[in-house]
Amino acid sequence: MNLKFVMTTACLLLASSYASAHHSFAPYDIRNPVEVTGVAESFIYRRPHPKLTLVDSENVKWEIEVPIRFWERAGLAEDAIKPGDEIMVLGHPARNGSPKMAMGGFEKDGTYHSIHERVGQRTANEAADAIEKGESLESVLEQYGDSENPERGERSRPEVEE
C-alpha cells in the first residue's frame, strides 16, 4: 500500500474524530454571562471537555464545562484549579435553568484568567437569535444542540450586568 495514501487517510480520520467530538454552545445562554463564586469540589482535566464542579454559597453544585482548546491556548496548567480552591467563574449558563454552564473565565487568588468569553460559534449565535425571536427552547435545542445537550491568558476581569 502507498505510504502517502495511508498517512493521508490517517490524518483525515484523526481530523474527523476531533470534529465529531466538538459540542455546540447552543444549550448555553452566550449573550448573558453570569458569575458564580464558590469552592471547587473537583476539576477533572480530560478530553473532550474538562469538567469543574463548583459549590456556591447556597450549596448548589454547578457543573461547568471547560473548552479545552481555549484552556490550552491560555497556557493554563491541567491542575490550575484544585479541590478546595475558592474561585469565581464567569460563564454562559444553561438555557434550561439547571446549574450548568460553559466557562468563559475564572478568578483565583486575585488573578482573572480569560478562557473563552465571546462565543463566535455559528450554531450558538443562531440558537440565541431563534430564542430572541420567540422559538421554544425545546425546538431550538433540537435544531442546534448536540446529543450531549449541555471555548486567553491573564487580563482584567470583564464587567457583568447584574
Secondary structure, DSSP 8 states (H G I E B T S, - for coil): --HHHHHHHHHHHHHHHHHHT---STTB-TTS-EEEEEEEEEEE--SS--EEEEEETT--EEEEE--HHHHHHTT--TTSS-TT-EEEEEEEEBTTSSSEEEEEEEEETTEEEES--S---HHHHHHHHHHHTT--HHHHHHHH--TT-----B--------
